[in-house]
């Protein structure tokens, strides 16, 4: 047994008692079990670690929607996560209906799937970058869009690069008001530090972080960058 918290390997073989997906006990191998209804998996010569999470997965990536892959072929991807030890994924854009279909297939035993938490469509500016995104062109649309995604079963919100700064701030404010996680690309009109201050739970790919850490914040080799209006941001 590999203890990833303590960073050590057990010095003797162990038996692991598991029920309903949770570890009940780790005991010396061969010890008599108190359970009468169980099945035994022989892991002799093998290693056990906690299940891994892929925190940025795209099993239903909008980038490939125009290729129109068959559902059955897309479904072949899901078992690969589990077979390689990834027992949970964060689905970072795509159809909520598809994510929920995979969850149902897993619950019904028809497909081997990891645990899935999903955001559904990207929240982008008026002219979204990718198919399936929700383009938000006014701050008045923020609350109804967020409420509709939560009602549809989204686990978190994902903002995207072309979201205007004022709409991003309205989204961040509402997400904090209702205590709902918001993650994503730092929009071009917002700096990474401002995104952190306004409650973005994770910044995917750390976009623009190198630029902000530089002592030449607004300079690029071939020109300059403007993060947009900072008005209304308090540090």
C-alpha positions as CSV (number, residue, x, y, z in Angstrom):
1,X,0.0,0.0,0.0
2,X,1.4,3.4,-1.0
3,X,0.6,6.1,1.5
4,X,0.6,9.3,-0.6
5,X,0.1,11.5,2.4
6,X,3.0,10.2,4.4
7,X,5.0,9.4,1.3
8,X,5.9,5.8,2.3
9,X,5.3,2.2,1.3
10,X,4.0,-0.3,3.8
11,X,6.6,-2.7,4.9
12,X,4.3,-5.7,4.9
13,X,1.5,-6.9,2.6
14,X,-1.9,-5.6,3.6
15,X,-5.6,-6.4,3.2
16,X,-7.8,-3.4,2.3
17,X,-11.5,-3.6,3.4
18,X,-13.7,-1.5,1.1
19,X,-17.4,-0.9,1.2
20,X,-19.5,1.5,-0.9
21,X,-16.4,3.0,-2.5
22,X,-14.7,3.9,0.8
23,X,-11.9,2.3,2.7
24,X,-13.0,0.8,6.0
25,X,-9.7,-0.5,7.2
26,X,-6.1,-1.5,6.1
27,X,-5.0,-4.5,8.1
28,X,-2.3,-7.2,8.0
29,X,-2.7,-9.6,5.1
30,X,-4.5,-12.8,6.0
31,X,-6.3,-11.5,9.1
32,X,-9.7,-13.0,9.5
33,X,-12.4,-10.6,8.3
34,X,-15.5,-9.9,10.3
35,X,-17.6,-9.6,7.2
36,X,-19.7,-12.5,5.9
37,X,-20.8,-11.0,2.6
38,X,-17.8,-10.0,0.5
39,X,-15.7,-10.8,-2.6
40,X,-11.9,-11.0,-2.6
41,X,-9.5,-9.4,-5.2
42,X,-6.1,-10.9,-5.1
43,X,-3.5,-8.1,-5.5
44,X,-0.5,-10.2,-4.6
45,X,2.7,-8.5,-6.1
46,X,0.8,-5.4,-7.1
47,X,0.5,-1.9,-5.6
48,X,-2.5,0.1,-4.4
49,X,-2.8,3.9,-4.4
50,X,-5.8,6.2,-3.9
51,X,-7.8,7.0,-7.1
52,X,-6.4,9.8,-9.2
53,X,-8.3,12.8,-10.5
54,X,-7.9,14.4,-13.9
55,X,-8.7,18.0,-13.0
56,X,-8.9,19.3,-16.6
57,X,-10.6,16.7,-18.9
58,X,-12.4,17.2,-22.2
59,X,-14.2,13.9,-23.0
60,X,-16.9,15.9,-24.9
61,X,-14.7,18.6,-26.3
62,X,-16.6,21.2,-28.4
63,X,-13.5,21.4,-30.6
64,X,-14.4,18.1,-32.1
65,X,-18.2,18.6,-32.3
66,X,-18.0,19.6,-36.0
67,X,-16.4,16.2,-36.7
68,X,-19.7,14.8,-35.3
69,X,-18.1,11.6,-33.7
70,X,-20.5,8.8,-32.9
71,X,-21.6,8.6,-29.3
72,X,-20.4,4.9,-29.2
73,X,-16.9,5.9,-30.2
74,X,-16.8,8.8,-27.7
75,X,-18.0,6.4,-25.0
76,X,-14.8,4.3,-25.5
77,X,-12.8,7.1,-23.9
78,X,-14.4,7.0,-20.5
79,X,-13.2,3.5,-19.4
80,X,-9.6,4.4,-20.2
81,X,-9.6,6.9,-17.3
82,X,-10.6,4.2,-14.8
83,X,-8.3,1.5,-16.3
84,X,-5.3,3.8,-15.7
85,X,-6.3,4.7,-12.2
86,X,-8.2,8.0,-12.8
87,X,-11.3,7.5,-10.8
88,X,-12.6,11.1,-11.1
89,X,-12.5,13.8,-13.7
90,X,-13.5,17.5,-13.9
91,X,-15.2,17.9,-17.3
92,X,-14.2,21.4,-18.3
93,X,-16.6,22.1,-21.2
94,X,-19.2,20.3,-23.2
95,X,-22.8,19.1,-23.1
96,X,-24.2,18.7,-19.6
97,X,-26.7,16.2,-21.1
98,X,-23.8,14.1,-22.4
99,X,-22.0,14.2,-19.0
100,X,-25.2,13.2,-17.2
101,X,-25.7,10.4,-19.8
102,X,-22.3,9.0,-18.9
103,X,-23.1,9.2,-15.2
104,X,-26.3,7.3,-15.8
105,X,-24.5,4.6,-17.8
106,X,-22.0,4.2,-15.0
107,X,-24.7,4.0,-12.3
108,X,-26.6,1.4,-14.3
109,X,-23.5,-0.7,-14.9
110,X,-23.5,-0.3,-18.7
111,X,-20.3,1.7,-19.0
112,X,-17.1,1.9,-16.8
113,X,-16.9,5.6,-16.0
114,X,-15.0,7.8,-13.5
115,X,-16.8,10.1,-11.2
116,X,-17.7,13.2,-13.2
117,X,-18.1,16.8,-12.1
118,X,-19.0,19.0,-15.0
119,X,-19.5,22.7,-15.9
120,X,-21.4,22.3,-19.1
121,X,-21.1,25.2,-21.6
122,X,-18.4,27.8,-21.5
123,X,-19.4,31.3,-20.5
124,X,-17.9,33.6,-23.1
125,X,-18.3,37.0,-24.7
126,X,-20.9,38.0,-27.3
127,X,-19.0,36.2,-30.0
128,X,-17.8,32.9,-28.3
129,X,-14.7,31.1,-29.4
130,X,-16.2,27.6,-29.4
131,X,-19.4,25.8,-30.3
132,X,-21.8,25.2,-27.5
133,X,-20.7,28.2,-25.5
134,X,-23.1,30.7,-24.0
135,X,-22.3,34.2,-25.2
136,X,-23.2,36.9,-22.7
137,X,-23.5,40.4,-24.1
138,X,-24.9,42.2,-21.0
139,X,-24.6,42.1,-17.3
140,X,-28.3,41.7,-17.0
141,X,-28.1,38.2,-18.5
142,X,-25.6,37.0,-15.8
143,X,-28.1,35.9,-13.2
144,X,-30.6,34.1,-15.5
145,X,-27.7,32.3,-17.3
146,X,-26.1,31.1,-14.0
147,X,-29.5,30.1,-12.5
148,X,-30.3,28.1,-15.6
149,X,-27.0,26.2,-15.5
150,X,-27.4,25.4,-11.8
151,X,-31.0,24.2,-12.5
152,X,-29.6,22.0,-15.4
153,X,-27.2,20.3,-12.9
154,X,-23.9,22.1,-13.5
155,X,-21.4,21.5,-10.7
156,X,-19.4,24.8,-11.3
157,X,-19.1,27.7,-13.8
158,X,-16.3,28.1,-16.3
159,X,-15.6,31.5,-17.8
160,X,-13.7,31.9,-21.0
161,X,-11.2,34.3,-22.6
162,X,-13.4,36.7,-24.5
163,X,-15.8,37.5,-21.6
164,X,-15.8,41.3,-21.2
165,X,-14.4,42.6,-17.9
166,X,-17.7,44.1,-16.7
167,X,-19.6,40.9,-17.4
168,X,-16.9,38.9,-15.7
169,X,-17.1,41.1,-12.6
170,X,-20.9,40.6,-12.5
171,X,-20.5,36.9,-12.8
172,X,-17.8,36.8,-10.1
173,X,-20.0,38.9,-7.8
174,X,-23.1,36.7,-8.3
175,X,-21.1,33.4,-7.9
176,X,-19.8,34.7,-4.6
177,X,-23.2,35.8,-3.5
178,X,-24.7,32.4,-4.0
179,X,-21.5,30.5,-3.0
180,X,-21.1,28.7,-6.3
181,X,-17.7,27.8,-7.6
182,X,-16.4,29.7,-10.7
183,X,-13.2,28.7,-12.5
184,X,-11.8,29.1,-16.0
185,X,-9.6,31.1,-18.3
186,X,-8.7,34.5,-17.0
187,X,-10.6,36.7,-19.5
188,X,-8.4,39.1,-21.5
189,X,-9.9,42.1,-19.8
190,X,-8.9,40.9,-16.3
191,X,-5.5,40.2,-14.8
192,X,-4.8,37.0,-12.9
193,X,-4.5,38.8,-9.6
194,X,-7.8,40.5,-10.1
195,X,-9.4,37.1,-11.0
196,X,-8.1,35.7,-7.7
197,X,-9.3,38.6,-5.7
198,X,-12.8,38.4,-7.2
199,X,-13.1,34.7,-6.3
200,X,-12.0,32.6,-9.3
201,X,-11.4,29.2,-7.6
202,X,-8.9,28.0,-10.2
203,X,-7.2,29.6,-13.2
204,X,-6.8,27.1,-16.0
205,X,-3.5,27.1,-17.8
206,X,-2.3,30.1,-15.7
207,X,-3.0,32.3,-18.7
208,X,-1.2,35.7,-18.5
209,X,0.5,34.8,-15.2
210,X,4.0,35.1,-16.6
211,X,3.2,38.5,-18.0
212,X,1.8,39.7,-14.7
213,X,4.8,38.4,-12.8
214,X,7.2,40.3,-15.1
215,X,8.5,43.7,-14.2
216,X,7.4,44.7,-17.7
217,X,3.7,44.0,-17.1
218,X,2.2,45.8,-20.1
219,X,4.9,45.1,-22.6
220,X,5.2,42.3,-25.2
221,X,8.0,41.7,-27.7
222,X,5.8,42.8,-30.6
223,X,3.7,45.4,-28.9
224,X,1.6,45.9,-25.7
225,X,-1.3,44.4,-23.8
226,X,-4.2,46.2,-22.2
227,X,-6.0,44.2,-19.5
228,X,-9.0,46.6,-19.9
229,X,-10.7,48.6,-17.3
230,X,-9.8,47.9,-13.6
231,X,-12.6,50.1,-12.3
232,X,-14.6,48.6,-9.5
233,X,-11.8,46.1,-8.5
234,X,-10.7,46.6,-4.9
235,X,-7.5,45.1,-3.6
